[in-house]
Amino acid sequence: MKNSDDCTYYTPMEIASMLKMGRDRAYGLFHRSDFPGVKIGHNYIVSKTSFDAWFTSQQGKDAQLKQ
């Protein structure tokens, strides 16, 4: 988790580690229309708050992550 002033965000590699998934699958999340991550230059990031809300909304769903 990276801290920049008051903004806390995750990178795809941190998400991969937290969710115990591969690097490609973590980057694939950023290509989903329902995932709140953004690409800035060559970097993908998602705010902790947005990720937590998205993750909570996914609980109880019976869908697999698609790339």
C-alpha positions as CSV (number, residue, x, y, z in Angstrom):
1,M,0.0,0.0,0.0
2,K,1.4,3.3,-1.1
3,N,0.9,6.6,0.8
4,S,0.9,9.9,-1.0
5,D,-0.1,12.7,1.3
6,D,-3.6,11.8,2.5
7,C,-4.3,9.4,-0.4
8,T,-3.7,5.7,0.1
9,Y,-3.7,3.4,-2.9
10,Y,-2.9,-0.1,-4.1
11,T,-0.9,-1.2,-7.1
12,P,-1.7,-4.4,-9.1
13,M,1.1,-6.3,-7.4
14,E,-0.2,-5.4,-3.9
15,I,-3.7,-6.6,-5.0
16,A,-2.2,-9.8,-6.3
17,S,-0.5,-10.4,-3.0
18,M,-3.5,-9.6,-0.9
19,L,-5.9,-11.8,-3.0
20,K,-3.3,-14.5,-3.6
21,M,-3.7,-14.3,-7.4
22,G,-1.3,-14.0,-10.2
23,R,0.1,-10.8,-11.6
24,D,-1.8,-11.1,-14.9
25,R,-5.1,-11.7,-13.2
26,A,-4.5,-8.6,-10.9
27,Y,-3.8,-6.4,-14.0
28,G,-6.9,-7.9,-15.6
29,L,-9.0,-6.4,-12.8
30,F,-8.0,-2.9,-14.1
31,H,-9.6,-3.8,-17.5
32,R,-13.0,-4.7,-16.0
33,S,-15.7,-2.0,-16.3
34,D,-16.8,-2.5,-12.7
35,F,-13.4,-2.1,-11.2
36,P,-12.5,1.4,-9.9
37,G,-8.8,1.4,-10.8
38,V,-7.2,3.9,-13.1
39,K,-4.2,4.0,-15.3
40,I,-2.0,7.1,-14.9
41,G,0.8,7.1,-17.4
42,H,2.3,3.6,-17.2
43,N,1.0,2.9,-13.7
44,Y,-2.2,1.3,-12.6
45,I,-3.6,2.3,-9.1
46,V,-6.8,2.0,-7.1
47,S,-7.6,4.0,-4.0
48,K,-7.9,1.9,-0.9
49,T,-11.4,3.3,-0.2
50,S,-12.6,2.4,-3.8
51,F,-11.0,-1.0,-3.7
52,D,-12.6,-1.8,-0.3
53,A,-16.0,-0.8,-1.5
54,W,-15.6,-2.8,-4.8
55,F,-14.4,-5.9,-2.9
56,T,-17.3,-5.7,-0.4
57,S,-19.7,-5.5,-3.3
58,Q,-18.2,-8.7,-4.8
59,Q,-18.7,-10.8,-1.7
60,G,-21.5,-13.2,-2.1
61,K,-21.4,-13.1,-5.9
62,D,-20.8,-16.4,-7.5
63,A,-18.8,-15.0,-10.5
64,Q,-15.2,-15.7,-11.3
65,L,-12.8,-12.9,-12.1
66,K,-12.6,-12.6,-15.9
67,Q,-9.7,-11.1,-17.8
